[in-house]
Amino acid sequence: MLELLEPIAIFTHVARAGSFSAAARKLGISKSKVSTQVADLEHKLGIQLIQRTTRSLSLTEAGNMLYEQGEELLRDVEQSVASVHNLNESTRGVLKVGISQSFGTMHIIPALPDFMAKHPELSLQVSLLDHKVDVVNEGLDLLLTMSEQLPLGMVARPLMKSQFVLVASPDYVAKHGEPKRPEELVEHNCLVYHGEWHEHSTWQFKRGEDYCEIGVSGNFKVDNAPALKSAAVSGLGVVYLASYLLEDEIEKGTLVPLLRDWQLTNHLPLQAVYPRRKHLAPKVSVFIEFIKEHIGTPPYWDKNLASLYEERK
């Protein structure tokens, strides 16, 4: 069994890189050795792992299965080595973090100087993302995401759930009136988030025993949440908005809450996502705990909306 560990590791690098040449460069060995090791592995296992053509390669069903196991094996080895390498220097090195773009810009980036001051020997490499993320292939240690759709093989640790508010500008309300029930939204210009993987055009409401889902429409869709807020402030329409996007718009009166006695039942989760492994790297753990403490319970941005939430009860 031990004689299979090296070829499995080499095969995993080939599958990860998508070519023999790239895997050879990554491992610092010859392409011929990579090819020989993979061929020997297929011979010993008695099954084809890779389908080769002159221009590309693809994994067979068995190859995909072995690749998933190989990735887990390599992560366990890497984590074990990292854990014992220097116990007193566990938060040194580079931490690669991906963060949902709008949330990261508003609420995470401003807090990072405090985190770095607490961990001066740890370097941060941050990617602000607005696409579906492959944590492993993009080389991330951690992903902070608002998405509920998680990649296979990942661990998701919920950090908070963002509330939603229904808002419009005073100018819009003056011109078009204020809806008294959710059903009246079909008569209003509703601003809709429309991303590559999701369109939020069904809005949910609850009041006591009453529950309804309203299909809304309007003349403006966008794949950027802060742009929805800006459009609403400018008077374009009504928006069902995550509360983390609000700064002081309600306090200043540039946006006014609508349907105040109705609960908006959509709850957008913030989750810390990382590859499944037996031992979580200390640098990842301390970052997650810092973010959780920074956000607070309830999230600090919801404190100004406490009176609004109280009306919904």
Backbone torsions as a table, in degrees:
resi	resn	phi	psi	omega
1	MET	NA	-38.3	-178.6
2	LEU	-61.3	-32.3	-177.8
3	GLU	-68.9	-10.9	179.1
4	LEU	-89.7	-14.8	-173.8
5	LEU	-62.7	-46.2	-179.0
6	GLU	-65.2	-48.5	178.3
7	PRO	-63.4	-32.9	176.5
8	ILE	-65.3	-41.6	178.1
9	ALA	-62.8	-42.1	179.7
10	ILE	-66.1	-44.9	177.2
11	PHE	-57.9	-41.5	-179.4
12	THR	-62.4	-39.9	177.1
13	HIS	-65.9	-36.9	177.2
14	VAL	-63.6	-47.5	180.0
15	ALA	-63.3	-38.8	-179.5
16	ARG	-67.2	-42.9	-176.2
17	ALA	-82.3	-24.3	-179.8
18	GLY	83.8	7.0	177.0
19	SER	-162.4	156.1	177.3
20	PHE	-69.3	-40.3	-177.0
21	SER	-64.5	-44.9	-179.4
22	ALA	-65.0	-39.1	178.1
23	ALA	-65.0	-39.9	179.3
24	ALA	-62.3	-42.8	178.4
25	ARG	-63.7	-42.2	-179.7
26	LYS	-63.2	-39.5	-176.6
27	LEU	-87.1	-13.9	-179.0
28	GLY	72.8	30.7	177.6
29	ILE	-126.6	173.3	-177.1
30	SER	-76.2	153.6	177.1
31	LYS	-63.0	-35.5	-179.2
32	SER	-64.3	-38.2	178.5
33	LYS	-66.2	-40.5	178.0
34	VAL	-59.7	-47.9	-179.1
35	SER	-62.6	-41.7	-179.5
36	THR	-64.9	-42.9	-179.0
37	GLN	-63.7	-41.3	179.7
38	VAL	-67.6	-41.7	178.6
39	ALA	-63.4	-41.4	177.8
40	ASP	-64.1	-38.3	179.3
41	LEU	-63.7	-43.7	178.1
42	GLU	-61.7	-40.1	179.5
43	HIS	-64.6	-44.2	-178.4
44	LYS	-68.3	-34.3	179.7
45	LEU	-83.6	-18.7	179.4
46	GLY	72.0	30.0	-178.7
47	ILE	-154.1	146.4	178.7
48	GLN	-78.0	131.8	-179.2
49	LEU	-104.7	-31.8	-174.8
50	ILE	-129.0	134.9	171.8
51	GLN	-98.1	119.7	-174.0
52	ARG	-105.9	140.0	168.0
53	THR	-128.0	178.6	-178.7
54	THR	-69.0	-21.8	-174.8
55	ARG	-115.5	-18.7	-175.1
56	SER	-154.8	172.1	173.7
57	LEU	-136.7	154.2	176.7
58	SER	-141.4	156.0	-178.2
59	LEU	-89.3	141.3	170.7
60	THR	-76.6	176.5	177.2
61	GLU	-59.1	-42.8	177.9
62	ALA	-65.6	-37.2	178.6
63	GLY	-63.4	-42.5	177.3
64	ASN	-61.8	-40.8	-179.8
65	MET	-64.1	-45.0	-179.3
66	LEU	-68.6	-34.6	179.3
67	TYR	-61.9	-44.3	178.9
68	GLU	-60.7	-43.0	178.4
69	GLN	-68.4	-37.4	179.1
70	GLY	-64.5	-39.8	177.2
71	GLU	-61.4	-43.7	179.3
72	GLU	-64.4	-39.1	178.7
73	LEU	-62.9	-46.1	-179.3
74	LEU	-65.4	-40.2	179.3
75	ARG	-63.5	-40.1	179.2
76	ASP	-63.9	-42.0	179.3
77	VAL	-64.8	-47.5	-179.3
78	GLU	-60.9	-41.2	-179.8
79	GLN	-68.5	-38.2	178.6
80	SER	-63.8	-43.5	178.5
81	VAL	-63.0	-44.7	-179.6
82	ALA	-63.7	-35.8	-176.6
83	SER	-67.3	-36.0	-176.4
84	VAL	-98.4	-8.5	-175.0
85	HIS	-61.1	-47.6	178.0
86	ASN	-159.7	95.8	-174.4
87	LEU	-62.0	-28.4	-178.0
88	ASN	-84.6	-5.5	-178.1
89	GLU	-122.5	38.0	-172.1
90	SER	-69.5	-19.2	179.2
91	THR	-110.0	27.6	171.8
92	ARG	-93.6	170.1	175.8
93	GLY	98.1	-155.2	-176.0
94	VAL	-115.3	132.6	174.9
95	LEU	-111.3	118.0	-178.5
96	LYS	-101.0	115.5	-174.1
97	VAL	-122.2	132.3	170.4
98	GLY	-104.5	139.2	-176.6
99	ILE	-136.5	138.1	172.9
100	SER	-53.2	132.9	-164.9
101	GLN	-58.6	-57.2	-173.9
102	SER	-66.6	-42.6	179.1
103	PHE	-64.7	-43.6	-179.3
104	GLY	-62.2	-43.5	-178.9
105	THR	-62.1	-41.7	-175.1
106	MET	-80.9	-38.2	-165.7
107	HIS	-122.7	-18.1	-178.1
108	ILE	-103.1	-49.1	-177.8
109	ILE	-54.8	-45.0	179.9
110	PRO	-61.7	-22.7	-177.6
111	ALA	-89.6	-12.6	-172.2
112	LEU	-65.9	-32.8	175.8
113	PRO	-56.2	-37.2	177.9
114	ASP	-65.7	-41.4	178.9
115	PHE	-63.1	-44.3	-177.7
116	MET	-68.6	-30.8	176.1
117	ALA	-66.3	-33.3	178.9
118	LYS	-77.4	-23.6	-177.2
119	HIS	-132.6	70.4	-172.4
120	PRO	-65.9	-18.0	-179.0
121	GLU	-95.7	7.2	178.3
122	LEU	-108.9	128.0	177.6
123	SER	-99.3	140.3	179.7
124	LEU	-106.0	136.3	171.6
125	GLN	-123.2	107.9	-171.0
126	VAL	-109.6	134.9	173.4
127	SER	-118.4	122.2	175.2
128	LEU	-90.5	117.4	-165.3
129	LEU	-117.0	142.7	174.1
130	ASP	-131.7	26.9	178.8
131	HIS	-132.0	169.6	177.0
132	LYS	-68.3	126.4	-166.4
133	VAL	-104.3	134.9	169.4
134	ASP	-102.0	100.6	-171.6
135	VAL	-57.5	-45.5	-176.0
136	VAL	-70.0	-51.8	-175.7
137	ASN	-67.8	-24.9	177.4
138	GLU	-90.2	3.6	172.9
139	GLY	70.3	28.4	-177.8
140	LEU	-89.4	142.2	170.5
141	ASP	-81.5	-28.6	-171.8
142	LEU	-157.1	143.3	174.5
143	LEU	-124.9	127.4	171.2
144	LEU	-102.0	112.2	-171.7
145	THR	-133.3	150.8	173.8
146	MET	-93.9	-0.5	-176.9
147	SER	-81.2	143.1	174.2
148	GLU	-91.5	-9.3	179.6
149	GLN	-92.6	108.5	-172.9
150	LEU	-107.9	144.4	177.4
151	PRO	-67.3	154.1	179.4
152	LEU	-63.5	148.1	176.3
153	GLY	79.4	7.7	-178.3
154	MET	-103.8	152.4	171.0
155	VAL	-100.3	135.9	178.8
156	ALA	-120.7	122.5	178.0
157	ARG	-111.8	110.8	-179.9
158	PRO	-64.8	136.0	179.0
159	LEU	-109.9	-33.0	177.3
160	MET	-172.8	167.1	172.0
161	LYS	-122.1	124.8	-178.9
162	SER	-80.6	136.0	174.6
163	GLN	-76.0	166.5	175.2
164	PHE	-122.8	153.9	176.1
165	VAL	-134.4	148.0	175.4
166	LEU	-101.6	120.8	-173.3
167	VAL	-138.8	160.2	171.6
168	ALA	-154.3	168.1	178.6
169	SER	-80.5	156.4	175.9
170	PRO	-57.9	-36.2	179.4
171	ASP	-63.9	-41.4	179.8
172	TYR	-64.2	-45.3	-179.2
173	VAL	-62.0	-40.3	179.7
174	ALA	-62.7	-36.9	-176.9
175	LYS	-82.4	-35.3	-170.0
176	HIS	-117.1	-4.4	179.6
177	GLY	85.5	165.0	-178.2
178	GLU	-105.4	126.3	177.8
179	PRO	-65.0	139.9	179.5
180	LYS	-100.3	-23.7	176.6
181	ARG	-136.0	153.7	-179.7
182	PRO	-55.0	-34.0	-178.1
183	GLU	-61.1	-25.3	-179.0
184	GLU	-73.1	-10.1	179.9
185	LEU	-65.8	-21.5	178.7
186	VAL	-65.8	-16.8	178.4
187	GLU	-93.5	1.4	-176.7
188	HIS	-112.8	159.9	175.5
189	ASN	-82.8	106.9	-175.6
190	CYS	-102.1	131.3	-177.9
191	LEU	-90.2	127.5	-167.5
192	VAL	-120.0	133.7	170.7
193	TYR	-75.6	126.1	-178.5
194	HIS	-132.7	96.6	-179.2
195	GLY	-102.3	-178.4	-178.7
196	GLU	-64.5	-34.2	-174.3
197	TRP	-111.7	-3.6	-172.8
198	HIS	-159.7	140.2	170.4
199	GLU	-123.8	122.9	-177.9
200	HIS	-95.4	76.7	-177.6
201	SER	-114.1	8.3	172.4
202	THR	-119.5	114.9	-175.3
203	TRP	-105.0	135.5	-174.3
204	GLN	-107.6	140.7	-179.2
205	PHE	-139.6	151.5	178.3
206	LYS	-146.4	138.7	173.6
207	ARG	-146.3	109.0	-175.2
208	GLY	61.7	-122.3	178.5
209	GLU	-87.8	-8.1	-178.2
210	ASP	-83.8	131.9	176.3
211	TYR	-137.9	137.9	177.0
212	CYS	-148.5	151.1	173.7
213	GLU	-118.5	124.6	-174.7
214	ILE	-114.2	122.2	173.3
215	GLY	-80.6	119.0	-174.7
216	VAL	-111.8	164.2	177.8
217	SER	-153.8	164.9	179.7
218	GLY	-172.6	-173.2	-175.9
219	ASN	-100.1	14.5	-178.8
220	PHE	-144.9	119.7	172.7
221	LYS	-126.6	145.3	-177.6
222	VAL	-153.2	152.1	-178.5
223	ASP	-98.5	24.5	-179.3
224	ASN	-136.8	118.0	-174.1
225	ALA	-63.3	-44.0	177.4
226	PRO	-59.7	-29.9	177.3
227	ALA	-66.7	-32.2	174.7
228	LEU	-62.3	-44.2	179.2
229	LYS	-62.5	-44.6	-179.4
230	SER	-61.3	-39.7	178.7
231	ALA	-64.8	-38.9	178.7
232	ALA	-66.9	-42.9	178.8
233	VAL	-60.0	-35.6	-178.7
234	SER	-76.7	-4.5	175.7
235	GLY	94.9	15.1	-175.3
236	LEU	-74.4	-32.7	-178.5
237	GLY	176.3	-163.8	-178.8
238	VAL	-97.5	141.8	-178.7
239	VAL	-137.2	140.2	176.2
240	TYR	-96.5	99.5	-161.6
241	LEU	-117.6	136.9	173.8
242	ALA	-64.8	134.9	-173.5
243	SER	-64.2	-24.4	-178.7
244	TYR	-66.2	-16.9	-180.0
245	LEU	-80.2	-15.7	-179.0
246	LEU	-84.9	133.9	174.8
247	GLU	-103.8	-82.5	177.5
248	ASP	-131.9	22.5	-176.4
249	GLU	-61.2	-41.8	-180.0
250	ILE	-70.5	-41.4	179.5
251	GLU	-62.2	-39.9	179.9
252	LYS	-80.5	-17.0	178.9
253	GLY	89.5	8.2	177.3
254	THR	-74.9	-18.8	170.6
255	LEU	-133.6	143.1	178.8
256	VAL	-122.0	139.2	178.3
257	PRO	-70.4	142.6	177.5
258	LEU	-116.8	159.2	179.6
259	LEU	47.9	52.1	-171.2
260	ARG	-62.0	-26.7	-177.6
261	ASP	-91.5	6.5	176.0
262	TRP	-105.8	139.4	173.3
263	GLN	-83.5	136.5	172.7
264	LEU	-94.7	111.2	-165.9
265	THR	-86.3	-4.2	174.6
266	ASN	-73.9	132.2	179.6
267	HIS	-129.6	116.4	-175.8
268	LEU	-89.5	117.1	-175.9
269	PRO	-85.8	140.8	165.6
270	LEU	-96.9	124.4	-177.4
271	GLN	-126.8	140.3	171.5
272	ALA	-91.2	118.8	-174.1
273	VAL	-117.1	131.8	178.9
274	TYR	-151.3	160.5	-177.9
275	PRO	-61.2	143.3	178.4
276	ARG	-65.9	124.2	179.2
277	ARG	-155.4	160.6	-176.5
278	LYS	-71.7	-36.8	-175.5
279	HIS	-125.3	116.9	178.5
280	LEU	-78.2	131.2	-179.1
281	ALA	-58.2	136.0	-179.9
282	PRO	-55.3	-36.4	-179.0
283	LYS	-64.5	-32.1	176.5
284	VAL	-72.4	-43.2	-179.3
285	SER	-60.2	-45.7	-176.9
286	VAL	-67.9	-32.4	178.9
287	PHE	-69.3	-44.0	178.6
288	ILE	-59.8	-45.5	-179.1
289	GLU	-64.9	-36.9	177.7
290	PHE	-63.4	-46.2	-179.2
291	ILE	-64.1	-41.4	179.9
292	LYS	-61.9	-43.3	179.0
293	GLU	-67.7	-39.0	179.9
294	HIS	-62.3	-42.8	-178.5
295	ILE	-70.1	-44.1	179.4
296	GLY	81.4	173.5	179.1
297	THR	-134.3	111.5	-3.5
298	PRO	-70.4	168.6	179.2
299	PRO	-54.5	143.1	-173.4
300	TYR	-60.7	-29.3	-178.0
301	TRP	-73.8	-14.8	178.8
302	ASP	-86.7	-10.4	-176.3
303	LYS	-63.5	-35.7	179.1
304	ASN	-71.3	-13.6	-178.5
305	LEU	-104.7	12.2	-175.5
306	ALA	-57.6	-40.9	-178.6
307	SER	-65.4	-36.0	177.6
308	LEU	-65.8	-45.0	179.3
309	TYR	-65.0	-32.3	179.3
310	GLU	-65.4	-36.8	179.2
311	GLU	-64.5	-25.8	-176.4
312	ARG	-78.0	-15.8	-174.4
313	LYS	-74.2	NA	NA
